Amino acid sequence: MQKLLEAIENEIKQIEYRTQPPELYAPIIYLMDLGGKRLRPLLALLGYSLFKSDWETILKPALSVEIFHNFTLMHDDIMDNAPLRRGKLTVHEKWNTNTAILSGDVMLVQAYQQLLSVEPRFLGKIIKRFNECAAEVCEGQQLDMNFENQSIVKENEYIEMIRLKTAVLLGFSLELGGILAGENEDVTNQLRNFGEKIGIGFQLKDDWLDVFGEAQKVGKQVGGDIIANKKTFLLIKAIEQTKGENKKKLNDWLEAKNFDKDKKIEAMINIYNQCGISQQTLDKIETYFKEAFEILDNLHFTQEENKTHLKNFIEILLHRQN
């Protein structure tokens, strides 16, 4: 795993950007240098490694999903008015909103540039699937914004939104590895389904960490979802389950226009605790990871020993604290 991560970081440093105007490209380098889990390219390499051992040959297309992911983060941070990303100033805070929008656009172009390195026999299918995935990510983001104006969001609606916004890119990352390894559509579809299950669990864990994580470990403002009345799994379950005085308190905080942020976070966490929302969320997360493992266990691979590496990595995601 460490070897793969080091190779990914080294490949990121090798990316050649145009240089003029510098204000356009500096934010891209800044954001990519902030690090992160490199989850998506890692999954692409792990997916490929289930079938072939020469994973170094697909580093460039694997980076396409990481660049695309960071492009979405740059724009999402603008929409969310987020001050921090991975513990550092977001691009729109460090530069300005217009620069962040334009630099993000160039990142999307760069993601396609990385895909041009794949064998011609795979290129058409990969571009088609990449485009479908990219559109779904945008659909998920739009649904997320739609939820801001909905008083009630159902659990199944929320799960579908995070499947689109977050999980499909993880699914495509694994699918990409399978396609580049020359596997048939049935296998690559199963890899995608496996990745989407992981992705839903991953996002639910993000929701949980935003409320119950430690700011220093998480690397961003804890309680940001609470402050923004974001319709996360936790809030949806609280709205469903609160009664009496707690229901009134919950509604008062959700309707408040002027409030002390720390007091709101404290009050909402207290309501969540009284409803047992933390454990409900953790149980839901475990369910999706269990379903993912069941898919993986029913697949057979040329490099069967590498299934253990993939499983161990997924376990790390399940129990992560950031």
C-alpha positions as CSV (number, residue, x, y, z in Angstrom):
1,M,0.0,0.0,0.0
2,Q,2.8,2.4,0.9
3,K,4.5,1.6,-2.4
4,L,1.4,2.5,-4.3
5,L,0.9,5.7,-2.5
6,E,4.5,6.8,-3.0
7,A,4.1,6.0,-6.7
8,I,0.9,8.1,-6.9
9,E,2.5,11.1,-5.1
10,N,5.6,10.9,-7.3
11,E,3.4,10.8,-10.5
12,I,1.4,13.8,-9.2
13,K,4.7,15.7,-8.9
14,Q,5.6,14.8,-12.5
15,I,2.4,16.4,-14.0
16,E,3.4,19.2,-16.3
17,Y,1.1,22.2,-16.3
18,R,1.3,25.2,-18.6
19,T,2.8,28.2,-16.9
20,Q,1.0,31.3,-18.2
21,P,-0.7,33.0,-16.6
22,P,0.7,31.8,-13.3
23,E,-2.4,32.8,-11.3
24,L,-4.4,30.1,-13.2
25,Y,-2.1,27.2,-12.5
26,A,-0.8,28.0,-9.0
27,P,-4.1,27.1,-7.3
28,I,-4.1,23.7,-9.0
29,I,-0.6,22.9,-7.8
30,Y,-1.6,24.2,-4.3
31,L,-4.7,22.0,-4.1
32,M,-3.0,18.9,-5.4
33,D,-0.1,19.4,-3.0
34,L,-2.5,19.5,0.0
35,G,-2.4,15.7,-0.1
36,G,-5.4,13.7,1.0
37,K,-6.0,10.0,1.1
38,R,-5.5,9.5,-2.7
39,L,-8.3,7.0,-2.3
40,R,-9.5,7.0,-5.9
41,P,-6.2,6.4,-7.8
42,L,-5.3,3.9,-5.1
43,L,-8.6,2.0,-5.8
44,A,-7.8,2.1,-9.5
45,L,-4.4,0.6,-8.9
46,L,-5.8,-2.0,-6.5
47,G,-8.5,-2.9,-8.9
48,Y,-6.0,-3.4,-11.7
49,S,-3.7,-5.4,-9.3
50,L,-6.4,-8.0,-8.8
51,F,-5.7,-9.2,-12.3
52,K,-2.2,-8.0,-13.3
53,S,1.0,-7.1,-11.5
54,D,2.4,-4.2,-13.7
55,W,0.3,-1.5,-12.0
56,E,2.9,1.1,-12.8
57,T,1.7,1.2,-16.4
58,I,-1.7,2.7,-15.4
59,L,-0.5,5.5,-13.1
60,K,-1.5,8.3,-15.5
61,P,-5.1,7.2,-16.1
62,A,-5.4,6.4,-12.4
63,L,-4.5,10.0,-11.7
64,S,-7.3,11.2,-13.9
65,V,-9.8,10.3,-11.1
66,E,-7.8,12.1,-8.5
67,I,-7.6,15.3,-10.6
68,F,-11.3,15.1,-11.4
69,H,-12.1,14.6,-7.7
70,N,-10.0,17.7,-6.7
71,F,-11.7,19.7,-9.5
72,T,-15.1,18.9,-7.8
73,L,-13.7,19.8,-4.4
74,M,-12.5,23.2,-5.7
75,H,-16.0,24.0,-7.0
76,D,-17.8,22.4,-4.1
77,D,-15.9,24.5,-1.6
78,I,-17.1,27.6,-3.4
79,M,-20.7,26.4,-3.3
80,D,-20.4,25.5,0.4
81,N,-18.5,28.6,1.3
82,A,-16.0,26.3,3.1
83,P,-13.0,28.1,4.7
84,L,-10.8,25.0,5.0
85,R,-9.7,22.0,3.0
86,R,-7.5,19.4,4.6
87,G,-6.6,21.9,7.3
88,K,-5.5,24.7,4.9
89,L,-7.3,27.6,3.3
90,T,-9.6,26.6,0.4
91,V,-8.6,28.0,-3.0
92,H,-11.4,30.6,-3.2
93,E,-10.3,31.9,0.3
94,K,-6.6,32.0,-0.6
95,W,-7.1,33.5,-4.0
96,N,-10.7,34.4,-5.0
97,T,-13.9,32.8,-6.3
98,N,-13.3,33.6,-9.9
99,T,-9.8,32.2,-9.9
100,A,-11.1,29.0,-8.2
101,I,-13.8,28.5,-10.8
102,L,-11.4,28.9,-13.7
103,S,-8.6,26.8,-12.2
104,G,-11.1,24.1,-11.5
105,D,-12.1,24.1,-15.2
106,V,-8.5,23.6,-16.2
107,M,-8.3,20.7,-13.8
108,L,-11.1,19.0,-15.6
109,V,-9.2,19.4,-18.9
110,Q,-6.1,17.9,-17.2
111,A,-8.1,14.9,-16.0
112,Y,-8.9,14.1,-19.7
113,Q,-5.3,14.7,-20.6
114,Q,-4.2,11.9,-18.2
115,L,-6.7,9.5,-19.9
116,L,-5.1,9.9,-23.3
117,S,-2.3,7.6,-22.1
118,V,-4.5,4.5,-22.1
119,E,-4.3,1.9,-24.9
120,P,-6.5,2.9,-27.9
121,R,-8.6,-0.3,-27.6
122,F,-9.8,0.9,-24.1
123,L,-10.0,4.6,-24.7
124,G,-13.6,4.8,-26.1
125,K,-15.1,2.8,-23.4
126,I,-13.2,4.6,-20.6
127,I,-14.1,8.1,-21.9
128,K,-17.8,7.0,-22.2
129,R,-17.8,5.6,-18.6
130,F,-15.8,8.6,-17.3
131,N,-18.4,11.0,-18.9
132,E,-21.3,9.1,-17.4
133,C,-19.6,9.1,-14.0
134,A,-18.8,12.8,-14.2
135,A,-22.4,13.7,-15.1
136,E,-23.7,11.6,-12.2
137,V,-21.4,13.4,-9.8
138,C,-22.9,16.7,-11.0
139,E,-26.4,15.3,-10.6
140,G,-25.5,14.4,-7.0
141,Q,-24.3,17.8,-6.3
142,Q,-27.4,19.4,-7.7
143,L,-29.6,17.1,-5.6
144,D,-27.5,18.1,-2.6
145,M,-28.3,21.7,-3.3
146,N,-31.9,20.9,-3.9
147,F,-32.1,19.4,-0.5
148,E,-31.2,22.8,1.1
149,N,-34.7,24.0,0.1
150,Q,-36.6,20.9,1.1
151,S,-37.9,20.7,4.6
152,I,-38.1,16.9,4.4
153,V,-35.6,14.6,2.8
154,K,-36.2,10.9,3.0
155,E,-33.4,8.4,3.9
156,N,-33.6,6.7,0.5
157,E,-33.3,10.1,-1.3
158,Y,-30.3,11.0,0.7
159,I,-28.6,7.6,0.0
160,E,-29.2,8.1,-3.7
161,M,-27.7,11.6,-3.6
162,I,-24.5,10.5,-1.9
163,R,-24.3,7.5,-4.3
164,L,-24.2,9.9,-7.1
165,K,-22.1,12.7,-5.5
166,T,-19.5,10.5,-3.9
167,A,-19.8,6.8,-4.5
168,V,-20.0,6.6,-8.3
169,L,-16.4,8.0,-8.6
170,L,-15.1,5.3,-6.2
171,G,-17.0,2.7,-8.2
172,F,-15.6,4.1,-11.5
173,S,-12.0,4.0,-10.0
174,L,-12.2,0.3,-9.4
175,E,-14.0,-0.2,-12.7
176,L,-11.2,1.7,-14.5
177,G,-8.7,-0.7,-13.0
178,G,-10.7,-3.7,-14.2
179,I,-11.1,-2.2,-17.8
180,L,-7.4,-1.5,-18.1
181,A,-6.7,-5.0,-17.0
182,G,-8.8,-6.2,-19.9
183,E,-11.6,-7.8,-17.9
184,N,-15.1,-8.4,-19.2
185,E,-18.1,-6.2,-18.5
186,D,-19.6,-8.5,-15.9
187,V,-16.5,-8.3,-13.8
188,T,-16.0,-4.6,-14.2
189,N,-19.7,-4.0,-13.3
190,Q,-19.2,-5.9,-10.1
191,L,-16.1,-3.9,-9.2
192,R,-18.1,-0.8,-9.8
193,N,-20.9,-2.0,-7.5
194,F,-18.4,-2.9,-4.9
195,G,-16.9,0.6,-5.1
196,E,-20.3,2.2,-4.8
197,K,-21.1,0.4,-1.7
198,I,-17.8,1.5,-0.2
199,G,-18.5,5.0,-1.4
200,I,-21.8,5.2,0.4
201,G,-20.3,3.9,3.6
202,F,-17.4,6.3,3.1
203,Q,-19.7,9.4,2.8
204,L,-21.8,8.3,5.8
205,K,-18.6,8.1,7.8
206,D,-17.7,11.6,6.6
207,D,-21.1,12.7,7.9
208,W,-20.5,11.1,11.2
209,L,-17.0,12.6,11.5
210,D,-18.3,16.1,10.8
211,V,-20.3,15.8,14.0
212,F,-18.4,13.4,16.2
213,G,-14.9,13.6,14.9
214,E,-12.0,15.7,16.2
215,A,-11.2,18.8,14.2
216,Q,-7.5,18.3,14.4
217,K,-7.8,14.8,12.9
218,V,-10.6,15.5,10.5
219,G,-8.7,18.5,9.0
220,K,-11.7,20.8,8.6
221,Q,-14.3,22.6,10.7
222,V,-16.3,20.1,12.8
223,G,-20.0,20.9,13.0
224,G,-20.0,22.6,9.6
225,D,-23.0,20.4,8.5
226,I,-24.9,21.4,11.6
227,I,-24.2,25.1,11.1
228,A,-25.4,24.9,7.5
229,N,-28.5,22.7,8.3
230,K,-27.1,20.2,5.8
231,K,-29.5,17.3,5.2
232,T,-27.1,14.6,6.2
233,F,-28.1,11.1,7.3
234,L,-27.7,12.2,11.0
235,L,-30.1,15.2,10.6
236,I,-32.6,13.2,8.6
237,K,-32.8,10.5,11.3
238,A,-33.1,13.2,14.0
239,I,-36.0,14.9,12.2
240,E,-37.7,11.5,11.9
241,Q,-37.2,10.5,15.6
242,T,-37.4,13.5,17.8
243,K,-40.6,14.1,19.8
244,G,-42.0,16.6,22.2
245,E,-39.5,19.1,23.7
246,N,-36.6,17.8,21.6
247,K,-38.6,18.2,18.4
248,K,-39.3,21.9,19.3
249,K,-35.6,22.5,20.1
250,L,-34.6,20.9,16.9
251,N,-37.0,23.0,14.8
252,D,-36.0,26.2,16.7
253,W,-32.3,25.6,15.8
254,L,-33.1,24.7,12.2
255,E,-35.2,27.9,11.8
256,A,-32.8,30.2,13.6
257,K,-31.2,32.9,11.4
258,N,-28.9,34.5,13.9
259,F,-27.2,32.1,16.4
260,D,-24.0,31.3,18.2
261,K,-22.3,28.6,16.1
262,D,-20.8,26.8,19.1
263,K,-24.1,26.7,21.0
264,K,-25.9,25.4,18.0
265,I,-23.4,22.6,17.5
266,E,-23.5,21.7,21.2
267,A,-27.3,21.7,21.2
268,M,-27.7,19.6,18.1
269,I,-25.1,17.0,19.2
270,N,-27.1,16.8,22.5
271,I,-30.2,16.0,20.5
272,Y,-28.4,13.5,18.4
273,N,-27.1,11.8,21.5
274,Q,-30.5,11.5,23.0
275,C,-31.8,9.8,19.9
276,G,-28.8,7.5,19.6
277,I,-28.0,8.9,16.1
278,S,-24.3,8.2,16.4
279,Q,-24.7,4.4,16.7
280,Q,-27.4,4.3,14.1
281,T,-25.1,6.0,11.6
282,L,-22.2,3.6,12.5
283,D,-24.5,0.6,12.1
284,K,-25.6,1.9,8.6
285,I,-21.9,2.4,7.6
286,E,-21.1,-1.1,8.7
287,T,-24.0,-2.5,6.6
288,Y,-22.7,-0.9,3.4
289,F,-19.2,-2.1,4.0
290,K,-20.5,-5.6,4.7
291,E,-22.5,-5.6,1.5
292,A,-19.3,-4.5,-0.3
293,F,-17.3,-7.4,1.1
294,E,-19.9,-9.9,0.0
295,I,-19.6,-8.7,-3.6
296,L,-15.8,-9.0,-3.4
297,D,-15.9,-12.5,-1.8
298,N,-18.0,-13.7,-4.8
299,L,-15.4,-12.6,-7.3
300,H,-12.3,-14.5,-8.3
301,F,-9.1,-12.9,-9.5
302,T,-5.9,-13.8,-11.3
303,Q,-3.9,-12.2,-8.6
304,E,-6.1,-13.6,-5.7
305,E,-3.5,-12.7,-3.0
306,N,-4.1,-9.0,-3.8
307,K,-7.7,-9.3,-2.6
308,T,-6.3,-9.2,0.9
309,H,-4.6,-5.9,0.3
310,L,-7.8,-4.4,-1.0
311,K,-9.8,-5.8,2.0
312,N,-7.3,-4.4,4.4
313,F,-7.5,-1.0,2.8
314,I,-11.3,-1.1,3.0
315,E,-11.1,-2.0,6.7
316,I,-8.9,1.1,7.2
317,L,-11.6,3.2,5.5
318,L,-14.3,1.7,7.8
319,H,-12.4,2.6,11.0
320,R,-10.8,5.9,9.9
321,Q,-10.8,9.0,12.1
322,N,-10.3,11.6,9.3
